[in-house]
Amino acid sequence: MNKIWEPKYLLILVAILAATGISVVSILRDKITNQQYRQITVVGRGTVSYQPDMATVLLGVQVDKSAKPEEALGVLNRKITAIKAGLMKLGIKDEAIDTRNYVLNQQYDYVNGIQQPAGYSANQQLAVKIDNLAVNKDLVNKVVAAASGAGANQISGVSFGVNNLEDLKQQARVLAIADAKNKAVNLSQTAGVSLTGIAGWYENMPVDMNGYVDGKGGMGGSGGIISPIISAGSNEVVMEIGLSYNIKDK
């Protein structure tokens, strides 16, 4: 009888096979769990230009040093009422005029280092939304002039926008993806690797202040009305798309 079939030799053979199997499984496990993923990331940019068709004007009235709080509020309310009436004559609807701030405070002066009451101040800020700029390009100028003539003595800023912003963002997004894909192809060809699929992506919309005109100081309330010159110009929607690709050697 061949000794290899004796029980003790069979046990040794089984032990060797088991150890070999464990080693193979361990090697495969390491290859699976410790696989190095090779990737490249490219960023594409898409830009869509547009003409603003809407604007928001931030304006207000400041009343200072009234003898009584009701006097301050009375002056404030009369001026705000006059401003709204002037805006409505231009076709601005009441629902397009929002109150952003309404404040009544006691004021103080310092005389010889001593704080003394100096009356009351009142302030109200309005946000006026203006549509149809494509039809009436001078409407922003008319709104500012009308408000100033009716008693507004604060213009905090003018921002321009567009009603179909989401559509423009989607157009810019498509352009950004195409740009990123083109960059990925060029980069892979230069590096001598192959793209095997998209592993991930991200989106970014850079902040753009082109549509904002900052107000400098106050205006209106007395003297002649100066017609402002505020141009909407053209603005842009910019989207950035980052694409991460898995790669392999050719």
C-alpha positions, 0 to 999 in steps of 0.5 A, spaced: 500 500 500 502 506 498 504 510 504 501 517 501 494 514 503 496 512 510 491 517 515 497 521 517 499 523 510 492 524 508 492 529 514 498 533 512 496 533 505 489 536 507 493 541 511 497 543 505 491 544 501 488 548 506 493 553 507 494 554 500 487 555 499 487 560 505 493 564 502 489 564 495 483 567 498 488 572 502 491 575 496 484 575 492 481 579 498 487 584 498 487 585 491 479 587 492 479 591 498 486 595 497 485 596 489 488 603 487 483 607 484 486 611 479 482 618 477 483 624 473 478 630 475 477 636 470 472 642 470 468 645 465 465 652 464 459 654 461 457 661 460 450 664 457 449 671 456 442 675 457 439 681 457 436 683 464 428 683 464 427 685 471 430 689 477 429 690 484 430 697 487 432 698 494 429 705 497 427 708 503 425 714 507 429 717 513 426 722 518 430 725 523 429 729 530 422 730 530 419 732 537 415 727 538 415 719 535 408 720 532 410 726 528 416 722 526 411 716 524 407 721 521 412 725 516 414 718 514 408 715 513 406 721 508 412 720 504 411 713 503 404 714 501 406 719 496 412 714 493 407 709 492 402 713 489 408 715 484 410 708 483 403 706 481 402 711 476 408 708 472 405 701 472 408 698 479 403 694 482 402 694 490 404 687 491 411 689 487 412 694 493 415 690 499 417 693 506 424 691 508 425 695 514 421 699 519 424 703 525 422 708 530 428 710 535 429 716 540 435 720 538 441 723 542 446 729 542 452 729 546 453 736 549 459 738 553 460 730 554 453 729 556 448 725 552 441 729 551 435 727 548 434 730 541 428 728 538 426 721 534 428 718 528 423 714 523 426 709 517 422 705 512 425 701 507 422 699 500 424 693 495 421 695 489 420 689 483 420 692 476 418 687 470 418 688 463 425 691 462 425 689 455 419 693 453 421 699 458 428 700 458 428 706 462 423 704 467 428 703 473 430 710 472 423 713 472 422 709 478 428 712 482 426 719 479 419 718 481 421 716 488 426 721 489 421 726 487 416 724 492 420 724 498 425 718 498 432 720 501 435 713 501 437 709 495 441 703 497 442 699 491 439 696 484 439 689 482 438 686 475 436 679 474 432 675 469 425 671 470 427 665 466 434 664 470 433 656 471 433 655 464 439 659 463 442 655 468 441 649 465 443 651 458 450 653 462 450 647 465 450 643 458 455 647 456 460 646 462 459 638 461 461 638 454 467 643 456 469 638 461 468 632 457 472 635 451 478 637 457 478 629 459 479 627 452 484 631 451 488 630 457 487 622 457 490 622 450 496 627 452 497 622 458 496 616 454 491 613 458 484 611 457 477 613 460 473 608 463 467 611 466 465 617 470 466 616 478 463 622 480 461 630 479 460 636 482 457 643 480 458 650 482 455 657 480 460 662 481 458 669 485 457 674 480 456 681 482 455 684 475 447 685 476 448 689 482 449 697 482 450 699 489 447 706 492 452 711 494 449 716 499 442 719 499 438 723 494 431 726 493 427 730 498 428 737 496 430 741 490 430 739 483 429 732 481 435 729 478 434 724 473 438 718 474 442 714 469 442 706 471 443 701 465 442 694 466 447 692 460 448 685 459 449 679 464 452 672 464 450 666 468 456 661 469 456 654 471 462 650 473 462 642 472 467 638 475 467 631 472 472 625 475 473 619 471 476 612 472 482 611 468 487 605 466 493 604 462 492 603 454 
